Amino acid sequence: MPSLNNRSRFKQRLALLAAALALSFALPASTSLAAPQKGAAAGQPIWVVDPSPVNWLWITWNTMEELVRVDKDGKPEMGLAESYKWIDPKTVEFKLRKNVVFQDGEKLNAKVFRRSFDEVQRWDNPHPPGAFLNFAKGTKLDIIDDHTVRFTFPEIDSAAMMKFRGMHVGSTKFWDELGFIDKKTGKAEGHW
């Protein structure tokens, strides 16, 4: 038989659940807890349904791609890249996978990849964990052919592979219509 203390906790939890259900039924049908859709009036609140501090991470992991990923043991594996080679200690070349298609039907190529690099490079801090994941401002990206890109760093960057894991690659349509840039501030750092 459960103790009085356990019964009390059970009753408290049951009361909280009942209150939450009552509140949900009391809200008008037009009330939305989702983020405003395209065309929502400026200045309207954004309702965050998932209060997790890593919400941004799940969103980018499920909507963006990267050159490389890591396996469960932390070892790099290929993502959008089919291979890479270091030309010298400051230069790395990636062969992009052929036949990769974004959700909107656009095919991945070096030009599309270049757009993502340029977009991410213009942010002050593209990564919530901190600027240590940024590529140095002097980092160059050259297009070698339709499926080959070459990065040249201004200095040796021992964290480059980790940074490639966090570089968001999206389609042209994503950058043209959505992107991460706040229209008011012109920055991608957001207000949350």
C-alpha positions in Angstrom: 0.0 0.0 0.0 1.5 3.4 -1.0 2.6 5.7 1.8 0.8 8.9 2.6 3.7 10.9 1.2 3.4 9.1 -2.1 -0.3 9.5 -2.2 0.1 13.2 -1.6 2.6 13.6 -4.5 0.3 11.6 -6.7 -2.6 13.9 -5.9 -0.5 17.0 -6.6 0.6 15.6 -10.0 -2.9 14.6 -10.8 -4.2 18.1 -9.9 -1.5 19.7 -12.1 -2.4 17.5 -15.0 -6.1 18.4 -14.5 -5.3 22.1 -14.4 -3.2 21.8 -17.6 -6.0 20.0 -19.4 -8.6 22.5 -18.2 -6.4 25.4 -19.4 -6.0 23.7 -22.8 -9.7 23.3 -23.2 -10.4 26.8 -22.0 -8.2 28.4 -24.7 -10.1 29.7 -27.7 -9.8 27.4 -30.8 -8.0 30.2 -32.6 -5.2 30.3 -30.0 -1.9 28.9 -31.4 1.1 28.0 -29.5 3.2 27.6 -32.6 5.5 30.2 -33.9 3.9 32.8 -36.2 3.8 31.8 -39.8 5.1 33.8 -42.8 3.2 37.1 -42.9 2.7 37.4 -39.2 2.7 41.0 -38.0 6.1 42.4 -36.9 6.4 42.7 -33.2 4.1 39.8 -32.4 5.3 37.3 -29.8 7.0 34.2 -30.8 5.7 31.2 -28.8 8.4 28.7 -28.0 6.8 25.4 -27.5 10.1 23.5 -26.7 11.8 25.4 -23.9 14.9 23.2 -24.2 18.2 25.2 -24.3 19.3 23.0 -27.3 16.1 23.5 -29.3 18.2 25.3 -31.9 20.4 22.3 -32.2 17.6 19.9 -32.9 16.2 22.3 -35.5 19.5 22.7 -37.4 20.3 19.0 -37.2 16.9 18.1 -38.7 16.8 20.9 -41.4 20.4 21.5 -42.4 23.2 19.4 -43.7 27.0 19.5 -43.1 30.1 18.5 -44.9 31.0 16.0 -42.2 29.3 14.4 -39.2 30.6 12.5 -36.3 29.6 9.0 -35.3 28.7 7.9 -31.8 32.4 7.6 -30.9 33.2 11.1 -32.1 35.0 10.0 -35.2 34.3 12.0 -38.4 32.3 10.5 -41.2 31.2 12.0 -44.5 28.0 14.0 -44.8 27.6 16.2 -47.9 31.3 15.5 -48.7 32.2 12.2 -50.2 35.8 12.7 -49.4 38.4 15.3 -48.4 42.2 15.8 -48.5 44.6 18.2 -46.9 46.6 20.0 -49.6 48.9 21.6 -47.0 48.4 22.4 -43.3 46.2 25.4 -44.1 44.3 24.1 -47.1 41.7 21.4 -47.4 39.7 20.3 -50.4 36.3 18.6 -50.3 34.6 16.5 -53.0 30.8 17.1 -52.7 28.5 14.2 -53.1 26.7 14.1 -56.5 22.9 13.5 -56.7 22.2 15.2 -53.3 18.9 17.0 -53.5 17.5 19.4 -51.0 13.9 19.3 -49.8 12.9 21.9 -52.3 14.3 20.0 -55.2 17.5 22.0 -55.7 20.6 19.9 -56.4 23.8 20.4 -54.3 26.7 21.8 -56.2 29.7 23.9 -55.4 27.9 27.2 -56.1 25.0 26.3 -53.7 27.6 25.3 -51.1 29.4 28.6 -51.6 26.2 30.5 -50.8 25.9 28.7 -47.5 29.5 29.5 -46.6 29.1 33.1 -47.5 25.9 33.4 -45.4 27.4 31.8 -42.3 30.6 33.8 -42.6 28.8 37.1 -42.3 27.4 36.3 -38.9 29.2 37.6 -35.8 28.4 34.4 -33.9 26.7 31.7 -36.0 26.8 29.2 -33.2 25.1 29.5 -29.8 27.9 27.6 -28.0 30.3 30.4 -29.0 32.5 32.0 -31.6 35.2 29.3 -31.2 33.2 27.4 -33.9 33.5 30.3 -36.4 35.9 30.1 -39.3 38.5 32.9 -39.2 37.3 35.9 -41.2 40.2 35.5 -43.6 39.1 32.0 -44.6 38.8 31.6 -48.4 36.6 29.2 -50.3 37.4 28.5 -53.9 35.3 26.5 -56.3 37.4 24.1 -58.2 34.7 22.4 -60.2 30.9 21.7 -59.9 31.5 19.3 -57.0 34.8 20.4 -55.5 35.5 23.2 -53.0 38.8 24.2 -51.4 39.1 26.0 -48.1 42.3 28.0 -47.4 42.7 29.2 -43.8 44.7 32.3 -42.9 46.5 30.2 -40.3 46.5 26.5 -39.2 43.2 25.6 -37.7 43.3 22.4 -35.7 39.5 22.7 -35.0 38.6 22.9 -38.7 36.9 19.5 -38.9 34.8 20.3 -35.9 33.8 23.6 -37.5 32.8 21.8 -40.7 30.5 19.7 -38.6 28.7 22.8 -37.5 28.6 24.7 -40.8 25.0 24.9 -41.9 24.4 24.1 -45.6 21.0 25.0 -47.0 19.4 25.4 -50.4 19.3 28.7 -52.3 15.6 29.0 -51.6 16.3 28.6 -47.9 18.8 31.5 -47.9 16.6 33.7 -50.2 13.3 33.2 -48.4 14.1 32.3 -44.8 17.7 32.3 -43.7 18.8 33.1 -40.2 19.1 36.9 -40.5 16.7 39.0 -38.5 15.2 41.5 -40.8 15.2 44.2 -38.0 18.7 43.9 -36.8 20.4 42.4 -39.9 22.1 39.9 -37.6 21.6 36.1 -37.2 22.2 36.0 -33.5 18.5 36.3 -32.7 16.8 37.7 -29.6 16.4 34.6 -27.5 
